[in-house]
Amino acid sequence: MTWGELLGLIGGGLITIGFIPQVLRVFRLKSAYEISLPFTSLFLLGATCWLVYGVSLGLMAVVLWNGIAIAFLVVLLCAKLKYGMKKRK
Amino acid sequence: MTWGELLGLIGGGLITIGFIPQVLRVFRLKSAYEISLPFTSLFLLGATCWLVYGVSLGLMAVVLWNGIAIAFLVVLLCAKLKYGMKKRK
């Protein structure tokens, strides 16, 4: 593994791990009014494209982290649809 | 350009464009209480790693979109620091 590939692994890990506090925050507050629905849906669509991109070029870091990120994004999208439509009291 | 590279370009574009409504939403609501600070900071750090990863492997799509995403993330982080610490009224 080159240092470049290592950076890709670390970078993807940081982004993917970053989704955990975001998802937890929305569920703890039971509100996702400030989360943008286009942001969440475009991100989900984009990460899916990147998963295929990673598979097609055999980029392990891209495949690994986008796969996990997609799972978090589905949860965030569900939270947005459940909690995101009305203002928090 | 292969179809895989094209998918990478489209995917990165979707994610990066998705940041625009998110940033606008936070500024329009003048609140970023529900946005997680660890999410924003880890994402910024991760995207910076990916920029270097993209440069080191010569992946044009990775470099282009991470570069733009970093700019949006800096704005989102500033918004979080400005509007994110107290609850929206």
N, CA and C atoms of all chains as a GROMACS GRO file, in nm:
protein
  534
    1MET      N    1   0.084  -0.121   0.000
    1MET     CA    2   0.000   0.000   0.000
    1MET      C    3   0.088   0.126   0.000
    2THR      N    4   0.060   0.218  -0.093
    2THR     CA    5   0.137   0.342  -0.098
    2THR      C    6   0.082   0.440   0.008
    3TRP      N    7   0.158   0.548   0.033
    3TRP     CA    8   0.109   0.646   0.131
    3TRP      C    9  -0.015   0.717   0.078
    4GLY      N   10  -0.024   0.726  -0.056
    4GLY     CA   11  -0.143   0.787  -0.118
    4GLY      C   12  -0.267   0.704  -0.088
    5GLU      N   13  -0.255   0.572  -0.107
    5GLU     CA   14  -0.367   0.483  -0.078
    5GLU      C   15  -0.404   0.485   0.069
    6LEU      N   16  -0.301   0.495   0.153
    6LEU     CA   17  -0.325   0.503   0.298
    6LEU      C   18  -0.406   0.628   0.332
    7LEU      N   19  -0.368   0.741   0.268
    7LEU     CA   20  -0.441   0.866   0.290
    7LEU      C   21  -0.587   0.852   0.246
    8GLY      N   22  -0.609   0.782   0.134
    8GLY     CA   23  -0.744   0.758   0.085
    8GLY      C   24  -0.825   0.679   0.187
    9LEU      N   25  -0.761   0.578   0.244
    9LEU     CA   26  -0.827   0.496   0.346
    9LEU      C   27  -0.862   0.579   0.469
   10ILE      N   28  -0.763   0.658   0.515
   10ILE     CA   29  -0.785   0.741   0.634
   10ILE      C   30  -0.893   0.846   0.607
   11GLY      N   31  -0.883   0.912   0.489
   11GLY     CA   32  -0.979   1.017   0.454
   11GLY      C   33  -1.121   0.963   0.448
   12GLY      N   34  -1.139   0.850   0.380
   12GLY     CA   35  -1.271   0.789   0.371
   12GLY      C   36  -1.322   0.748   0.508
   13GLY      N   37  -1.230   0.699   0.591
   13GLY     CA   38  -1.268   0.659   0.726
   13GLY      C   39  -1.316   0.778   0.808
   14LEU      N   40  -1.245   0.891   0.799
   14LEU     CA   41  -1.284   1.011   0.873
   14LEU      C   42  -1.424   1.057   0.833
   15ILE      N   43  -1.449   1.060   0.700
   15ILE     CA   44  -1.579   1.104   0.651
   15ILE      C   45  -1.689   1.008   0.697
   16THR      N   46  -1.663   0.878   0.681
   16THR     CA   47  -1.765   0.779   0.716
   16THR      C   48  -1.793   0.779   0.865
   17ILE      N   49  -1.687   0.786   0.947
   17ILE     CA   50  -1.705   0.791   1.092
   17ILE      C   51  -1.778   0.919   1.133
   18GLY      N   52  -1.755   1.028   1.057
   18GLY     CA   53  -1.822   1.155   1.084
   18GLY      C   54  -1.973   1.146   1.074
   19PHE      N   55  -2.022   1.051   0.993
   19PHE     CA   56  -2.168   1.036   0.980
   19PHE      C   57  -2.230   0.986   1.111
   20ILE      N   58  -2.153   0.913   1.192
   20ILE     CA   59  -2.210   0.855   1.314
   20ILE      C   60  -2.263   0.965   1.408
   21PRO      N   61  -2.179   1.068   1.446
   21PRO     CA   62  -2.236   1.172   1.533
   21PRO      C   63  -2.351   1.248   1.468
   22GLN      N   64  -2.349   1.263   1.334
   22GLN     CA   65  -2.458   1.336   1.268
   22GLN      C   66  -2.589   1.259   1.278
   23VAL      N   67  -2.582   1.129   1.251
   23VAL     CA   68  -2.702   1.046   1.258
   23VAL      C   69  -2.753   1.040   1.403
   24LEU      N   70  -2.660   1.022   1.499
   24LEU     CA   71  -2.698   1.016   1.640
   24LEU      C   72  -2.763   1.147   1.685
   25ARG      N   73  -2.707   1.260   1.637
   25ARG     CA   74  -2.758   1.391   1.678
   25ARG      C   75  -2.904   1.410   1.635
   26VAL      N   76  -2.931   1.372   1.511
   26VAL     CA   77  -3.067   1.386   1.458
   26VAL      C   78  -3.165   1.298   1.538
   27PHE      N   79  -3.121   1.176   1.571
   27PHE     CA   80  -3.210   1.088   1.646
   27PHE      C   81  -3.226   1.134   1.791
   28ARG      N   82  -3.119   1.191   1.848
   28ARG     CA   83  -3.127   1.239   1.986
   28ARG      C   84  -3.219   1.360   1.996
   29LEU      N   85  -3.206   1.452   1.898
   29LEU     CA   86  -3.289   1.573   1.898
   29LEU      C   87  -3.430   1.543   1.846
   30LYS      N   88  -3.447   1.427   1.786
   30LYS     CA   89  -3.571   1.392   1.716
   30LYS      C   90  -3.614   1.502   1.621
   31SER      N   91  -3.517   1.561   1.554
   31SER     CA   92  -3.545   1.666   1.457
   31SER      C   93  -3.437   1.670   1.351
   32ALA      N   94  -3.481   1.686   1.227
   32ALA     CA   95  -3.384   1.698   1.118
   32ALA      C   96  -3.426   1.811   1.025
   33TYR      N   97  -3.490   1.913   1.086
   33TYR     CA   98  -3.544   2.023   1.006
   33TYR      C   99  -3.434   2.099   0.932
   34GLU      N  100  -3.318   2.110   0.995
   34GLU     CA  101  -3.208   2.187   0.934
   34GLU      C  102  -3.128   2.106   0.833
   35ILE      N  103  -3.148   1.973   0.834
   35ILE     CA  104  -3.080   1.890   0.735
   35ILE      C  105  -3.154   1.906   0.603
   36SER      N  106  -3.077   1.929   0.497
   36SER     CA  107  -3.140   1.950   0.366
   36SER      C  108  -3.172   1.816   0.300
   37LEU      N  109  -3.298   1.802   0.253
   37LEU     CA  110  -3.338   1.678   0.184
   37LEU      C  111  -3.261   1.659   0.053
   38PRO      N  112  -3.246   1.766  -0.029
   38PRO     CA  113  -3.162   1.750  -0.150
   38PRO      C  114  -3.019   1.708  -0.117
   39PHE      N  115  -2.962   1.762  -0.008
   39PHE     CA  116  -2.826   1.724   0.034
   39PHE      C  117  -2.819   1.573   0.057
   40THR      N  118  -2.913   1.523   0.140
   40THR     CA  119  -2.912   1.382   0.175
   40THR      C  120  -2.935   1.294   0.053
   41SER      N  121  -3.032   1.330  -0.031
   41SER     CA  122  -3.062   1.243  -0.146
   41SER      C  123  -2.952   1.248  -0.251
   42LEU      N  124  -2.900   1.369  -0.279
   42LEU     CA  125  -2.791   1.378  -0.378
   42LEU      C  126  -2.667   1.305  -0.328
   43PHE      N  127  -2.642   1.314  -0.198
   43PHE     CA  128  -2.525   1.246  -0.140
   43PHE      C  129  -2.540   1.095  -0.156
   44LEU      N  130  -2.660   1.045  -0.130
   44LEU     CA  131  -2.686   0.901  -0.141
   44LEU      C  132  -2.666   0.854  -0.285
   45LEU      N  133  -2.720   0.932  -0.377
   45LEU     CA  134  -2.708   0.901  -0.520
   45LEU      C  135  -2.561   0.905  -0.562
   46GLY      N  136  -2.491   1.010  -0.517
   46GLY     CA  137  -2.350   1.027  -0.552
   46GLY      C  138  -2.263   0.916  -0.496
   47ALA      N  139  -2.288   0.878  -0.370
   47ALA     CA  140  -2.208   0.772  -0.308
   47ALA      C  141  -2.230   0.640  -0.380
   48THR      N  142  -2.353   0.618  -0.430
   48THR     CA  143  -2.380   0.496  -0.507
   48THR      C  144  -2.301   0.496  -0.637
   49CYS      N  145  -2.297   0.611  -0.706
   49CYS     CA  146  -2.214   0.624  -0.827
   49CYS      C  147  -2.068   0.592  -0.794
   50TRP      N  148  -2.020   0.647  -0.681
   50TRP     CA  149  -1.880   0.629  -0.642
   50TRP      C  150  -1.848   0.486  -0.607
   51LEU      N  151  -1.948   0.416  -0.553
   51LEU     CA  152  -1.928   0.275  -0.521
   51LEU      C  153  -1.899   0.199  -0.652
   52VAL      N  154  -1.979   0.227  -0.754
   52VAL     CA  155  -1.960   0.161  -0.884
   52VAL      C  156  -1.827   0.203  -0.946
   53TYR      N  157  -1.795   0.333  -0.933
   53TYR     CA  158  -1.666   0.387  -0.980
   53TYR      C  159  -1.551   0.314  -0.913
   54GLY      N  160  -1.559   0.297  -0.782
   54GLY     CA  161  -1.454   0.228  -0.706
   54GLY      C  162  -1.440   0.083  -0.748
   55VAL      N  163  -1.554   0.017  -0.768
   55VAL     CA  164  -1.552  -0.123  -0.811
   55VAL      C  165  -1.489  -0.133  -0.949
   56SER      N  166  -1.528  -0.042  -1.039
   56SER     CA  167  -1.480  -0.052  -1.178
   56SER      C  168  -1.330  -0.025  -1.189
   57LEU      N  169  -1.276   0.060  -1.099
   57LEU     CA  170  -1.132   0.088  -1.104
   57LEU      C  171  -1.055   0.006  -1.000
   58GLY      N  172  -1.127  -0.077  -0.922
   58GLY     CA  173  -1.062  -0.160  -0.821
   58GLY      C  174  -0.998  -0.078  -0.710
   59LEU      N  175  -1.063   0.033  -0.672
   59LEU     CA  176  -1.008   0.118  -0.565
   59LEU      C  177  -1.070   0.076  -0.431
   60MET      N  178  -0.992   0.002  -0.355
   60MET     CA  179  -1.044  -0.060  -0.233
   60MET      C  180  -1.099   0.042  -0.134
   61ALA      N  181  -1.026   0.153  -0.116
   61ALA     CA  182  -1.068   0.255  -0.019
   61ALA      C  183  -1.202   0.316  -0.059
   62VAL      N  184  -1.219   0.340  -0.190
   62VAL     CA  185  -1.343   0.401  -0.240
   62VAL      C  186  -1.460   0.307  -0.216
   63VAL      N  187  -1.441   0.179  -0.246
   63VAL     CA  188  -1.548   0.079  -0.231
   63VAL      C  189  -1.588   0.064  -0.084
   64LEU      N  190  -1.486   0.045   0.001
   64LEU     CA  191  -1.511   0.021   0.144
   64LEU      C  192  -1.592   0.133   0.207
   65TRP      N  193  -1.540   0.257   0.196
   65TRP     CA  194  -1.602   0.367   0.270
   65TRP      C  195  -1.733   0.412   0.209
   66ASN      N  196  -1.743   0.407   0.075
   66ASN     CA  197  -1.871   0.444   0.016
   66ASN      C  198  -1.979   0.344   0.052
   67GLY      N  199  -1.941   0.217   0.060
   67GLY     CA  200  -2.038   0.116   0.100
   67GLY      C  201  -2.095   0.143   0.238
   68ILE      N  202  -2.006   0.174   0.333
   68ILE     CA  203  -2.052   0.203   0.471
   68ILE      C  204  -2.128   0.336   0.475
   69ALA      N  205  -2.076   0.436   0.401
   69ALA     CA  206  -2.142   0.567   0.401
   69ALA      C  207  -2.285   0.557   0.348
   70ILE      N  208  -2.306   0.471   0.247
   70ILE     CA  209  -2.440   0.453   0.191
   70ILE      C  210  -2.536   0.404   0.300
   71ALA      N  211  -2.489   0.313   0.385
   71ALA     CA  212  -2.575   0.263   0.493
   71ALA      C  213  -2.614   0.377   0.587
   72PHE      N  214  -2.515   0.462   0.625
   72PHE     CA  215  -2.545   0.575   0.714
   72PHE      C  216  -2.640   0.675   0.646
   73LEU      N  217  -2.619   0.695   0.514
   73LEU     CA  218  -2.702   0.791   0.442
   73LEU      C  219  -2.847   0.745   0.433
   74VAL      N  220  -2.867   0.615   0.420
   74VAL     CA  221  -3.004   0.562   0.418
   74VAL      C  222  -3.071   0.590   0.552
   75VAL      N  223  -2.996   0.570   0.662
   75VAL     CA  224  -3.050   0.597   0.797
   75VAL      C  225  -3.080   0.747   0.811
   76LEU      N  226  -2.988   0.832   0.764
   76LEU     CA  227  -3.007   0.978   0.774
   76LEU      C  228  -3.128   1.022   0.691
   77LEU      N  229  -3.143   0.962   0.574
   77LEU     CA  230  -3.257   0.994   0.487
   77LEU      C  231  -3.388   0.955   0.555
   78CYS      N  232  -3.390   0.837   0.618
   78CYS     CA  233  -3.509   0.794   0.692
   78CYS      C  234  -3.539   0.892   0.805
   79ALA      N  235  -3.432   0.933   0.878
   79ALA     CA  236  -3.449   1.029   0.988
   79ALA      C  237  -3.503   1.161   0.935
   80LYS      N  238  -3.453   1.205   0.821
   80LYS     CA  239  -3.501   1.330   0.761
   80LYS      C  240  -3.649   1.318   0.726
   81LEU      N  241  -3.687   1.204   0.668
   81LEU     CA  242  -3.827   1.186   0.628
   81LEU      C  243  -3.917   1.173   0.751
   82LYS      N  244  -3.862   1.118   0.860
   82LYS     CA  245  -3.942   1.099   0.981
   82LYS      C  246  -3.949   1.227   1.064
   83TYR      N  247  -3.833   1.292   1.085
   83TYR     CA  248  -3.826   1.404   1.178
   83TYR      C  249  -3.808   1.539   1.110
   84GLY      N  250  -3.785   1.538   0.980
   84GLY     CA  251  -3.732   1.659   0.918
   84GLY      C  252  -3.833   1.756   0.863
   85MET      N  253  -3.961   1.719   0.863
   85MET     CA  254  -4.056   1.800   0.791
   85MET      C  255  -4.115   1.915   0.874
   86LYS      N  256  -4.116   1.897   1.006
   86LYS     CA  257  -4.168   2.008   1.088
   86LYS      C  258  -4.060   2.061   1.183
   87LYS      N  259  -4.078   2.188   1.221
   87LYS     CA  260  -3.979   2.254   1.306
   87LYS      C  261  -3.975   2.188   1.444
   88ARG      N  262  -3.855   2.184   1.498
   88ARG     CA  263  -3.835   2.137   1.633
   88ARG      C  264  -3.900   2.234   1.731
   89LYS      N  265  -3.963   2.176   1.837
   89LYS     CA  266  -4.028   2.265   1.938
   89LYS      C  267  -3.921   2.323   2.030
   90MET      N  268  -1.215   0.866  -2.172
   90MET     CA  269  -1.273   0.844  -2.038
   90MET      C  270  -1.360   0.718  -2.037
   91THR      N  271  -1.339   0.631  -1.942
   91THR     CA  272  -1.420   0.510  -1.933
   91THR      C  273  -1.554   0.543  -1.865
   92TRP      N  274  -1.650   0.449  -1.873
   92TRP     CA  275  -1.779   0.474  -1.807
   92TRP      C  276  -1.762   0.478  -1.655
   93GLY      N  277  -1.661   0.405  -1.605
   93GLY     CA  278  -1.634   0.407  -1.462
   93GLY      C  279  -1.590   0.546  -1.417
   94GLU      N  280  -1.498   0.605  -1.493
   94GLU     CA  281  -1.451   0.740  -1.462
   94GLU      C  282  -1.565   0.842  -1.472
   95LEU      N  283  -1.652   0.820  -1.572
   95LEU     CA  284  -1.767   0.909  -1.590
   95LEU      C  285  -1.858   0.903  -1.467
   96LEU      N  286  -1.879   0.780  -1.417
   96LEU     CA  287  -1.961   0.762  -1.296
   96LEU      C  288  -1.898   0.833  -1.177
   97GLY      N  289  -1.764   0.826  -1.168
   97GLY     CA  290  -1.693   0.895  -1.060
   97GLY      C  291  -1.715   1.045  -1.068
   98LEU      N  292  -1.708   1.097  -1.189
   98LEU     CA  293  -1.730   1.241  -1.211
   98LEU      C  294  -1.872   1.280  -1.172
   99ILE      N  295  -1.971   1.200  -1.219
   99ILE     CA  296  -2.112   1.230  -1.190
   99ILE      C  297  -2.137   1.218  -1.040
  100GLY      N  298  -2.086   1.110  -0.978
  100GLY     CA  299  -2.108   1.088  -0.835
  100GLY      C  300  -2.052   1.200  -0.751
  101GLY      N  301  -1.928   1.239  -0.780
  101GLY     CA  302  -1.866   1.349  -0.706
  101GLY      C  303  -1.942   1.478  -0.726
  102GLY      N  304  -1.991   1.498  -0.848
  102GLY     CA  305  -2.069   1.618  -0.880
  102GLY      C  306  -2.197   1.623  -0.798
  103LEU      N  307  -2.267   1.509  -0.790
  103LEU     CA  308  -2.394   1.503  -0.716
  103LEU      C  309  -2.370   1.537  -0.569
  104ILE      N  310  -2.264   1.478  -0.510
  104ILE     CA  311  -2.234   1.503  -0.369
  104ILE      C  312  -2.198   1.650  -0.348
  105THR      N  313  -2.111   1.701  -0.435
  105THR     CA  314  -2.065   1.839  -0.418
  105THR      C  315  -2.179   1.938  -0.438
  106ILE      N  316  -2.263   1.915  -0.541
  106ILE     CA  317  -2.377   2.002  -0.566
  106ILE      C  318  -2.475   1.993  -0.449
  107GLY      N  319  -2.484   1.875  -0.386
  107GLY     CA  320  -2.572   1.856  -0.271
  107GLY      C  321  -2.538   1.946  -0.154
  108PHE      N  322  -2.411   1.986  -0.144
  108PHE     CA  323  -2.372   2.076  -0.034
  108PHE      C  324  -2.435   2.214  -0.049
  109ILE      N  325  -2.466   2.254  -0.173
  109ILE     CA  326  -2.521   2.390  -0.195
  109ILE      C  327  -2.654   2.408  -0.119
  110PRO      N  328  -2.756   2.320  -0.139
  110PRO     CA  329  -2.881   2.339  -0.062
  110PRO      C  330  -2.859   2.329   0.089
  111GLN      N  331  -2.763   2.245   0.132
  111GLN     CA  332  -2.739   2.232   0.276
  111GLN      C  333  -2.682   2.361   0.335
  112VAL      N  334  -2.585   2.418   0.267
  112VAL     CA  335  -2.525   2.543   0.313
  112VAL      C  336  -2.629   2.655   0.310
  113LEU      N  337  -2.706   2.662   0.200
  113LEU     CA  338  -2.809   2.766   0.187
  113LEU      C  339  -2.914   2.754   0.298
  114ARG      N  340  -2.952   2.628   0.328
  114ARG     CA  341  -3.055   2.604   0.429
  114ARG      C  342  -3.012   2.657   0.566
  115VAL      N  343  -2.888   2.628   0.602
  115VAL     CA  344  -2.837   2.672   0.731
  115VAL      C  345  -2.834   2.825   0.739
  116PHE      N  346  -2.793   2.888   0.627
  116PHE     CA  347  -2.787   3.034   0.629
  116PHE      C  348  -2.927   3.096   0.626
  117ARG      N  349  -3.021   3.030   0.557
  117ARG     CA  350  -3.158   3.082   0.550
  117ARG      C  351  -3.226   3.072   0.688
  118LEU      N  352  -3.205   2.957   0.754
  118LEU     CA  353  -3.266   2.936   0.886
  118LEU      C  354  -3.188   3.008   0.995
  119LYS      N  355  -3.068   3.053   0.962
  119LYS     CA  356  -2.976   3.113   1.060
  119LYS      C  357  -2.961   3.020   1.181
  120SER      N  358  -2.955   2.892   1.156
  120SER     CA  359  -2.940   2.794   1.263
  120SER      C  360  -2.872   2.668   1.209
  121ALA      N  361  -2.779   2.617   1.287
  121ALA     CA  362  -2.713   2.493   1.248
  121ALA      C  363  -2.701   2.402   1.370
  122TYR      N  364  -2.803   2.413   1.458
  122TYR     CA  365  -2.799   2.338   1.583
  122TYR      C  366  -2.799   2.188   1.560
  123GLU      N  367  -2.872   2.146   1.456
  123GLU     CA  368  -2.885   2.001   1.430
  123GLU      C  369  -2.768   1.945   1.350
  124ILE      N  370  -2.686   2.035   1.294
  124ILE     CA  371  -2.568   1.989   1.221
  124ILE      C  372  -2.463   1.951   1.326
  125SER      N  373  -2.403   1.835   1.307
  125SER     CA  374  -2.304   1.789   1.405
  125SER      C  375  -2.167   1.849   1.375
  126LEU      N  376  -2.106   1.908   1.480
  126LEU     CA  377  -1.972   1.967   1.463
  126LEU      C  378  -1.868   1.859   1.428
  127PRO      N  379  -1.869   1.743   1.498
  127PRO     CA  380  -1.775   1.637   1.457
  127PRO      C  381  -1.795   1.594   1.311
  128PHE      N  382  -1.921   1.588   1.267
  128PHE     CA  383  -1.949   1.551   1.127
  128PHE      C  384  -1.878   1.648   1.032
  129THR      N  385  -1.901   1.778   1.056
  129THR     CA  386  -1.844   1.880   0.967
  129THR      C  387  -1.691   1.878   0.971
  130SER      N  388  -1.634   1.870   1.092
  130SER     CA  389  -1.487   1.876   1.100
  130SER      C  390  -1.422   1.749   1.045
  131LEU      N  391  -1.479   1.631   1.077
  131LEU     CA  392  -1.422   1.507   1.026
  131LEU      C  393  -1.434   1.502   0.873
  132PHE      N  394  -1.546   1.554   0.822
  132PHE     CA  395  -1.566   1.555   0.676
  132PHE      C  396  -1.461   1.644   0.610
  133LEU      N  397  -1.436   1.760   0.670
  133LEU     CA  398  -1.337   1.852   0.615
  133LEU      C  399  -1.198   1.790   0.614
  134LEU      N  400  -1.165   1.726   0.725
  134LEU     CA  401  -1.036   1.659   0.738
  134LEU      C  402  -1.025   1.545   0.636
  135GLY      N  403  -1.132   1.466   0.626
  135GLY     CA  404  -1.134   1.352   0.534
  135GLY      C  405  -1.124   1.396   0.388
  136ALA      N  406  -1.197   1.503   0.353
  136ALA     CA  407  -1.194   1.550   0.214
  136ALA      C  408  -1.054   1.601   0.179
  137THR      N  409  -0.985   1.659   0.278
  137THR     CA  410  -0.849   1.705   0.255
  137THR      C  411  -0.756   1.586   0.228
  138CYS      N  412  -0.772   1.479   0.307
  138CYS     CA  413  -0.695   1.356   0.282
  138CYS      C  414  -0.722   1.304   0.141
  139TRP      N  415  -0.850   1.305   0.101
  139TRP     CA  416  -0.888   1.254  -0.030
  139TRP      C  417  -0.835   1.338  -0.144
  140LEU      N  418  -0.823   1.467  -0.119
  140LEU     CA  419  -0.765   1.555  -0.220
  140LEU      C  420  -0.621   1.512  -0.248
  141VAL      N  421  -0.547   1.486  -0.141
  141VAL     CA  422  -0.407   1.443  -0.156
  141VAL      C  423  -0.402   1.303  -0.221
  142TYR      N  424  -0.494   1.215  -0.178
  142TYR     CA  425  -0.506   1.081  -0.237
  142TYR      C  426  -0.530   1.091  -0.387
  143GLY      N  427  -0.624   1.179  -0.427
  143GLY     CA  428  -0.657   1.198  -0.568
  143GLY      C  429  -0.538   1.250  -0.647
  144VAL      N  430  -0.467   1.348  -0.587
  144VAL     CA  431  -0.350   1.405  -0.654
  144VAL      C  432  -0.242   1.298  -0.671
  145SER      N  433  -0.221   1.218  -0.564
  145SER     CA  434  -0.113   1.119  -0.569
  145SER      C  435  -0.140   1.007  -0.669
  146LEU      N  436  -0.269   0.974  -0.690
  146LEU     CA  437  -0.301   0.870  -0.788
  146LEU      C  438  -0.344   0.928  -0.923
  147GLY      N  439  -0.346   1.062  -0.933
  147GLY     CA  440  -0.385   1.126  -1.058
  147GLY      C  441  -0.530   1.101  -1.096
  148LEU      N  442  -0.619   1.096  -0.993
  148LEU     CA  443  -0.762   1.072  -1.020
  148LEU      C  444  -0.833   1.207  -1.032
  149MET      N  445  -0.860   1.246  -1.155
  149MET     CA  446  -0.911   1.380  -1.182
  149MET      C  447  -1.043   1.407  -1.110
  150ALA      N  448  -1.134   1.307  -1.112
  150ALA     CA  449  -1.266   1.326  -1.050
  150ALA      C  450  -1.253   1.349  -0.899
  151VAL      N  451  -1.162   1.275  -0.837
  151VAL     CA  452  -1.142   1.286  -0.692
  151VAL      C  453  -1.089   1.425  -0.656
  152VAL      N  454  -0.991   1.471  -0.734
  152VAL     CA  455  -0.930   1.602  -0.708
  152VAL      C  456  -1.030   1.714  -0.726
  153LEU      N  457  -1.100   1.712  -0.839
  153LEU     CA  458  -1.194   1.819  -0.874
  153LEU      C  459  -1.301   1.836  -0.765
  154TRP      N  460  -1.372   1.727  -0.736
  154TRP     CA  461  -1.488   1.739  -0.647
  154TRP      C  462  -1.449   1.758  -0.503
  155ASN      N  463  -1.339   1.695  -0.460
  155ASN     CA  464  -1.297   1.717  -0.322
  155ASN      C  465  -1.251   1.860  -0.301
  156GLY      N  466  -1.187   1.917  -0.402
  156GLY     CA  467  -1.144   2.056  -0.393
  156GLY      C  468  -1.262   2.148  -0.370
  157ILE      N  469  -1.367   2.130  -0.452
  157ILE     CA  470  -1.487   2.215  -0.439
  157ILE      C  471  -1.558   2.186  -0.307
  158ALA      N  472  -1.568   2.055  -0.272
  158ALA     CA  473  -1.638   2.018  -0.148
  158ALA      C  474  -1.570   2.081  -0.026
  159ILE      N  475  -1.437   2.088  -0.029
  159ILE     CA  476  -1.363   2.149   0.083
  159ILE      C  477  -1.406   2.294   0.104
  160ALA      N  478  -1.426   2.367  -0.008
  160ALA     CA  479  -1.470   2.507   0.001
  160ALA      C  480  -1.607   2.514   0.069
  161PHE      N  481  -1.701   2.427   0.026
  161PHE     CA  482  -1.835   2.427   0.087
  161PHE      C  483  -1.828   2.388   0.235
  162LEU      N  484  -1.739   2.293   0.266
  162LEU     CA  485  -1.728   2.246   0.405
  162LEU      C  486  -1.675   2.355   0.496
  163VAL      N  487  -1.583   2.436   0.444
  163VAL     CA  488  -1.531   2.548   0.524
  163VAL      C  489  -1.646   2.644   0.555
  164VAL      N  490  -1.730   2.672   0.453
  164VAL     CA  491  -1.846   2.761   0.474
  164VAL      C  492  -1.943   2.700   0.576
  165LEU      N  493  -1.969   2.568   0.562
  165LEU     CA  494  -2.061   2.500   0.654
  165LEU      C  495  -2.006   2.501   0.796
  166LEU      N  496  -1.875   2.484   0.809
  166LEU     CA  497  -1.812   2.485   0.941
  166LEU      C  498  -1.823   2.624   1.004
  167CYS      N  499  -1.802   2.728   0.924
  167CYS     CA  500  -1.817   2.866   0.974
  167CYS      C  501  -1.962   2.888   1.019
  168ALA      N  502  -2.059   2.839   0.937
  168ALA     CA  503  -2.200   2.854   0.971
  168ALA      C  504  -2.231   2.781   1.102
  169LYS      N  505  -2.173   2.661   1.117
  169LYS     CA  506  -2.195   2.585   1.240
  169LYS      C  507  -2.141   2.661   1.360
  170LEU      N  508  -2.021   2.718   1.344
  170LEU     CA  509  -1.960   2.791   1.456
  170LEU      C  510  -2.037   2.919   1.487
  171LYS      N  511  -2.098   2.979   1.382
  171LYS     CA  512  -2.171   3.104   1.401
  171LYS      C  513  -2.313   3.079   1.454
  172TYR      N  514  -2.383   2.983   1.392
  172TYR     CA  515  -2.526   2.964   1.421
  172TYR      C  516  -2.555   2.837   1.500
  173GLY      N  517  -2.454   2.752   1.517
  173GLY     CA  518  -2.486   2.616   1.559
  173GLY      C  519  -2.485   2.591   1.708
  174MET      N  520  -2.448   2.689   1.786
  174MET     CA  521  -2.426   2.658   1.927
  174MET      C  522  -2.552   2.673   2.012
  175LYS      N  523  -2.646   2.754   1.967
  175LYS     CA  524  -2.770   2.765   2.046
  175LYS      C  525  -2.891   2.723   1.963
  176LYS      N  526  -2.995   2.679   2.035
  176LYS     CA  527  -3.114   2.629   1.969
  176LYS      C  528  -3.184   2.740   1.891
  177ARG      N  529  -3.239   2.700   1.779
  177ARG     CA  530  -3.320   2.792   1.698
  177ARG      C  531  -3.447   2.826   1.777
  178LYS      N  532  -3.488   2.955   1.765
  178LYS     CA  533  -3.611   2.996   1.838
  178LYS      C  534  -3.735   2.949   1.760
   0.00000   0.00000   0.00000
